[in-house]
């Protein structure tokens, strides 16, 4: 794989358009770390940049997930690792980073079906863990994983999680719901709706401490 850096476009800035009330110490700390990673990359301190973007990726920062995936894909600041690059590119894509779409496609072309299936299981486990903890964004990610990551959409499970996400106010799953309802039989839709209600109740009860 060519190690030319000229085709690498790192997101060197991110819009932090948060209200004054929502800006907290943790958010500012993450912003400082992101700026430090961006500065390191701009100054060709690629190892430092990759290490920092990895740390931020594990804290679920979408732009860092994309940047780290790109560095893993190109082998800059860290050895090339297509499996890790695929995983973090998809985490970024599920978190709404549009430029990650083409990256996931490019990486997938270089992986076998067996490797892709193993990574899908890993990705699904990660987003389900966050979803079960009550993270609304992660609920959407689970639905998208069932719907878009697999070779063919899993309409039933995708529909189930999309309904849960919608119940928590997530609007980015409306297309999934519409597509699933057009492809599922009535009995399948009713089954998914029942399961969605069970999952929703478990999450709500867990967050309120109710058994």
N, C-alpha and C positions, 0 to 999 in steps of 0.2 A: 504494500500500500504506500503510495506516495506521501512523503512527509511535508510536502509544500504547505506553507501556512497561508498562502495568498487567497485560498478559497474558504478560509474559516472566517465566519462572521459571528463574533461573540456579541451578545446583548450587553453593551457596556453601561446601559442606564435603564432604569425602570421607573415608571410613574408611581410615585407614592402619594396619590391624591386622597389622603385620608383626612377626615375631619379632625379638628384639634382634640375633640373628646376621645377619639379612638386611637390617637397616637400614644403609645405607651413605651415603656423602657425596652420591652422585648422587640417591638417593631423597629425602634431606632437602632437597637443592637444589630438586628438582622440587616438593616440598611447599611450600617457601617461595614459589616462583614462583606456585603455584596460589593460595595464601593472599593474595599480593599482588594478583593479578588479581581475586579475589573481593572484596577490600577496595576496590579501585578501582571495581568495578562498584557496590558498595553505596554508595559516595560519589559516584556519578554521573560518575566519570572514565571514561566509556565507551570512549574511544579507547585509553586505556592498557589497559583490561581486554581489549578485542578484540585488541590487539597481543600481549599476554602469552598469552592463550588460544591465539592462532594459533601462537606459538612452541612452546607445550606440546603442541599438536595434532601438530605436525611431529615431536615427540619421542614420539609415540604414546601420550599420556595420554588415556584414554577419556573422562573427564568433561570435560576441556578441549575435546576434539573435539566433544562435544555442545554445550557452551556456545558455542563459536565458530560452529558451524553455526547455532545459534539466533540469534546476533547477526547473522550474514550474512543469514539469512532475514528478520529484522525490520528490518534496516538500522540497527542501533544500534551506534555505535562504528566502523562501517565501512559503506560503501555496500551496499545490497542486491545480492546476487549469488546467484541461485538455483542456478546450476551448482556453485559452490563450497559452498554450503549443503548441497546434495544429497550431494556427495562426502564432506564431513566428518560429516554426519549418518549416512551409511552406515558410515564408519569407526568411529564411536562404537557404532553398532548391532552391527556385527560383533565389536566388543570387549566386548559384553555390557551396554551401557547400555540398559535396557529402554525408558526414556522416549523414546529416539531412534526407536523403531519408528513411532510416530504421526507424528513429524516427517518421516521419509523418505516416508511416504505423502502427507502434506500437500504436500510440495515436488514430488513426482512428478506430482501432478495439474496442476501449472503448467508442466510441461515437455513438449515434443514428443517423439514416439517417436525421432526422429533424435538429439535432444539426449541423451535417456536412454541410447541405445545407445552414443554416444560416451563418456559418463560411465562406463558399465559397463566399457568397455575400459580406461579410465584406472584405475578402481578395481581391476580384476583385475590389471593390471600392477603396481600398488603392492603388493598383498598377496602376489602371487607372488614379487616381489623379496625380501620379508621371509621368505617361506616357504622359498625356495631357499637362504637363508642359515641355515636351521635353526631358525627361531623356531617352536616348537610351536603357539603361539596363532595365528600367521599361517597355519599349515596348515589349521586349522579355518576361518579366514576365507576362504581360497580355496574350500574346499568349500561354505561358505555362500553365497559370491558366485555360484558356478555354480548353486546350488540355489534361492536365494531372491531374488536381485537381478533376474535376468532375468524376462521376462514369463511364461515357462514353464520349469520346472526342467530343467536339463541333467543328466539322471540319470547318464550315463556319466562325465562329467568330475567331477561332484559326488561320485559314488561313489568314483572313483579317489582324489581328494584326501582324502576322509573316511577311507578306509582307511589312508592315510599318516598322517593326524592321529591316528587311533586307535592306530597302531603306536607313536607317540610318547607315548601315554598320555592323549590328549585325549578326554574323555568327552562333550563337547558336540556330537559328530557322530553319536552313536548313532542318533538319529531319522532322520538323513539316510541312514545305511547301511540301516536297516530299510525305509525308504520306497523307496530305490533298488532293493533286492533284490526288492521286491514288484512292481516295474515293469519290470525288465530281464530280457531273455531270458538263458538260460544262457551262450550264446556271448558276449553283451555283458558279463556279469559276469566271465567268465574273462579277457576282453580287458582290462577295467579292473583286474582283480587283477594281471595281468602288468605293466601300466604302473605300478601303485602300487608294486610291488616294485622296478621300475627307478628310480623317483623316490626311494624310500626309500633305496636303495643309494647313489645319487648324493649325497644329502644327508649320509648317514653318512660316506661316503668323503671328502667335501669337508671335513667338520668334523674328521676325524681326519688329514687330509693324505694319505690313501691314494689312489693312482691305480688 
